[in-house]
Amino acid sequence: MWRITGSLNMLPLLVGAGFAGSALARFGDASPFLGSLPVLAVLVLAGVVVGVVPGLRWRRWRYEIRPDEVDLQRGIFWISRTLVPLARIQHVDTRQGPLQRQFGLSTVVFYTAAGPNQIPELSTLVAAEVRDRIAELTREQDEL
Amino acid sequence: MSSEKHLHPVAMLVGAIKTLRRWVSGLVLPGIVLLMSQGFSLWTVALFLLGLLVVAALAALWGFLSWRATTYAVTDNSFRLRQGVLQKNERTMPLEHVQSVDTVQGIIQRAFGVYEVRIETAGGGVSEPDASLAALDRGAAQTLRREIEGSYKARPEETTGPTVLRRLSTRELLVAGATSGQIGVAFSLLAVGSQFLDNFLSVDFARRLVDTLAPNWLMVALILVPAGLLLAWLLAIAGTILAYTGFTLSREGDFLYIKRGLLERREATIPLSRIQAVRISEGILRQPFGLSSLRAESAGYGEDEGVSATLFPLLPRDEVEEFLAGAVPEFAVVPAIEPLPRRSLRRYVFRATVPALLVCVAGLICLMVFGSALWLLSLLLLPPFATYGWLRYRDAGWALEGERLLVRHRFLGRKTTVAPRRRLQSRGVVSNPFQRRVQLATFVAEVASGSGGSALRVKDLDAGSAKTLAVSLGP
């Protein structure tokens, strides 16, 4: 019953980072040479943010649905791991923003009495599968 | 028992006063404007009084009508409330969804010996009760309560009423007020008040005052600051007395009953099965005397003090265990607390001194720019902040005993939280690069509380034990 599936691409994040980078770049052009320094710095930073970070984040995001628990692991610097017993889950949603729809991605959100947890940017098919699986396992847990 | 019942007639009065208050607050401003513009002739005053009379009469009529329209009934497994004069409104609540039944006695209700009954269900708003019956006499209130609570669990008939677990004595009440640490709240109140005064004192007056006092402003500060503190302290005591006079905690079967209040008597019921976690907090003023207060986190239960209900406002630390064993046995543990590893002390001290360090750096820069040695004084900030960090390190810890998780930490006061493992909604381990370098991690567990959750957190415990903790607390 062990099933590990890597989560799909974080394209929205990438697009967002691109926007932020270009917005920052506009403020740099004061004196010809000195003014271009911050632009360059921002560009390098944007390159890192756009080119490297999403890939790393994507590779680090792991989820695993076991018969009795959901296990979430994520983060590059702040590595965090969260365990949620299925018996505590109250309901499950899938969500899709406009940008996500463009790329055929969805987010699965499940709620405990203490608040929501999410698995972001799964492909819509996988997300539906994950949602149904969590719902079904939760029901089984409740019947025990 | 399923017949429709009316409220006690005093409900008319309560309703009337409520409407009156609402209307008057809307009318006061136009009324005053009218009075001012016309001058105080006999005519306008008479007109004003007449208007007031009419409004009062209307309010009384409205009170009567809404009393006549309000009925309630308890049928086999639901509570039904009908309300509304013009717009009829009927509300049905399944009894198994009722979280708590509270009775409150305001000043009017007290004068007539009746009770307001509030019924809360899970998911209701925090500020407004889901159903509120303005006035019921004692018998009716008791019957209603029995009927609703009876449905939680079939109760043996021969129960002999709730047993009183503990009462707050007058001495304890005063001590609780004196050490409540609500001084901050009272102080901000005071600040608002003084600002209000400022608007009234003319600038001219203020200038003259300053002129006369300016030479010895230090004196003024020396007098004003302690006076303000004293006043704030007295206000805090008064607030505590208002809220907690006659605090009584009793238990019957699976229910806790809490009675408290000086002017407004409150009676709350907490089913034991709804308590998610118990917090033992020792404020900075209380810890030196070995005192603490207890509160319960409970799901879907809103009261004025955040979302957690006070279980007992003042209790000597060494009696806590005994008290918990009597009141909420599921939470009664005070096991040895596992301290944090030695290497996390450095992180705690560093975290606490960051603000002081920033000030120091700024001070050093100023020293270089202005050359005045006075800036070196900023270095004096370091020791107290470091001590604070050390205190936080010393008091942080966790324990796992059987089915219960216990977490202790300090912000200002020291707080210990006990939560049974089956109440934990999720567990997690977070670590950042600096923590990973020395194999430390932060452990977080969440319990349900109010409409959201509240977190139990231990910073910088050994990464290995954090992981074991997170995994072993699983189902």
Interface residues (C-beta under 8 A of the other chain):
Chain A: D68 E69 G75 F77 W78 I79 S80 R81 T82 L83 V84 P85 L86 A87 R88 T112 A113 A114 G115 N117
Chain B: A299 L424 Q425 S426 R427 G428 V429 V430 S431 N432 P433 R436 E446 V447 A448 S449 G452 G453 S454 A455 K467 A470 V471 L473 G474 P475
